[in-house]
Amino acid sequence: MKTKNPLYVVKGKTVLEARGVVDLILKKFNLEPAVEILMKIATFLLSQVKDYPTFLAIKKIVDDMMELATKIGNKFHKA
């Protein structure tokens, strides 16, 4: 379903429609490959959880990554 006011990203002669602001940012800065890699890393880490201490260690890694992503996002937002 098309939205009334879709967002677009122009890359050379290619025009891509974005589904939202986050999708727009991912496409504009060509971050889709990085997100795919992060998803693969997260999937691998989650597959390694066998006990509670491992879960806590992986949770800390994910929390640290999310904190860093939030800081980076806030810098883009302020700019």
Secondary structure, DSSP 8 states (H G I E B T S, - for coil): ---SS-EEEEETTEEEEESSHHHHHHHHTT-HHHHHHHHHHHHHHHHT--SHHHHHHHHHHHHHHHHHHHHHHHHHHH-
